[in-house]
């Protein structure tokens, strides 16, 4: 009997030590967090440029947040919905109140009629507690830190049912704008959704004053164009409209859209530093563009233009460089050839190859550079394609792939 008692005591001691390390080490043990994925079912919420529904992204983000809260934080968690259904606002609030949740987090994404707008904001009830305001601030801090978007701050609201009628501290996140073309594309990436879910979890942990104790992330692989600097020049802008399509589409707008996609690909996937001669619809003189480019100490220059023709049937792809029989021109020629090859692959238009140009933007800048002219905006069929954000994203993406080919790296 003594041996049996000793064995039982030892088993209890082992359990206590084991459980002391694992059972009670989770930072949010005992906390009850209610997560509300906004919209759902018959209410899709905002819809992105290519049809991505906010309701679906809200749910994906909420499920990732639940994973972090339960598996890393040790919290108890309930969602207002775990599929594409629509609980009423009253149902959501009643479920949280009846469960006596400690905190209520409503997950949303923002929208604007201006496709260029993007940023992060978090909302709380105007007449709520300081605890709600602190929760909103901690969530906002982590989301801004993680996503690197414009910080639109925390905002008091007195008209949101779920914030007004919940009995516990509550906040509503608007992590980014699904209406932004580039952001919508990122929100289709599961790794990006995981980052957003983790940022919410970190903000909740910060709010409770605990270390979130995330598992050590694997070291990030080095990006293929880290350390490189690129100058990108979207031609025209402001009062200079560039060529105009049959139904009035301005080349200046398409130039900027494609240049922005190229910038994001070079930065996000390539790890490069980017200098733009313009980032919005403003007039920039040729002299000023050259000054910006030379002042950037860039390794390469890419100037983007969608030309026109008096013949509406004309449509082809061509890329230019400046030839002065120097090492700079031979490097420029290779860059032009690589970008041209990728654009022809992507757009399947007539391949006019690589040509020589004595444009000032190439002659008077210090680094190897090209002017790429992917297609003709004056072609009716092409103008229609250029109105499609997915098509212009593809053009920017394939220019990036051509740059990667030029450097001999895996994009």
Secondary structure, 3 states (H helix, E strand, C coil): CHHHHHHHHHHHHHHHHHHHHHCCCCCCCCCEEEEEECCECCECCCECCCCCEHHHHHHHHHHHHHHHHHHHCCCEEEECCCCCCCCCHHHHHHHHHHHCCCEEEEEEEECCCCCCCCCEEEEEECCCCHHHHHHHHHHHHHHHHHHCCCEEEEEEECCCHHHHHCCCEEEEEEEEECCCHHHHHHHCCHHHHHHHHHHHHHHHHHHCCCCCCCCCCCCCCCCCCCCCEEEEEECCECCECCCECCCCCEHHHHHHHHHHHHHHHHHHCCCCEEEECCCCCCCCCHHHHHHHHHHCCCCEEEEECCCCCCCCCCCEEEEEECCCCCHHHHHHHHHHHHHHHHHHHHHCCEEEEEEECCCHHHHCCCCEEEEEECCCCCCHHHHHHHCCHHHHHHHHHHHHHHHHHHHCCCC
